[in-house]
């Protein structure tokens, strides 16, 4: 039996998705659909796409959507299911709903502008205003978002500089335990300009090649969006794919086949910005809910 809170959240969830679609459609984006079952997911350590026969359920439609950009489309988006094995909790489910969108001839800060617009529009559609309440805190989504560099955040909250002295295990631990919990809860923010080693599909900054064009967005402490200035150098992307595949082997995870069609497409891809945005978590924020099971029908934890 579905809980009453879920039955009451579903109409609002539908309105949020309608609003996001309307905003992106109005900005000239084309909604697309790419396969859910793919043969060559990106090799990303700690992210495990579930097997599906001789292929895998996608953890993201990223590689296929960027191939569309390379083929000549310039603004595309997709809202659909993605899958990651062994991810369960109040903010995680093995199946979840992702929005991804890409701007050919664009950059990662233009993507930020897209997100701010559809976030505010959706809040107005379901809450009546861009001012929302989440976790006992009032947040105005129409205000300027605070921008904090990863370097400054780690110096302030973790006591070290990950750009100068990158350590992958320490970075991941301190991000989860020290940095993210200290980010502002009363205003939206983005954490930007990650160490190059922590952004395998992003291009490096023209100002500092140790820094990648990547940002993540938070509302009320909830991480919602991961954006890149996309890497379009096929030689460098292959090198990173090989390194990531070797890391998965070292971790005891199943390595993925390298997507050769994607690598070939990069030669035709213009400078591009793109992002992945968690629909389930966004619904949780706008409805002031703390459990993903309250916004997803038949959540897997109900069947265990």
Protein Blocks (a to p, Z undefined) as FASTA:
>chain_A
ZZfklmmmmmmmmmmmmmmmmmmmmnopacddddfbdfbdcddehiacddehjbccdfbf
klmmmmmmmnopabdcdddddddehiacjkbcfbdcddddddehiafklmmmmmmmmmmm
mmmmmnopabdceehiacdfkbccddddfklmmmmmnopafklmgcfklmmmmmmmmmmm
mpcfkbccddehiafklomkbccdfkbmkbccdddddeehiafbdcddddfbfklmmmmm
mmmmmmmmmnopacddddfklmmmmmmpccdddddddfklmmmmmnopabfklmcghifk
lmZZ
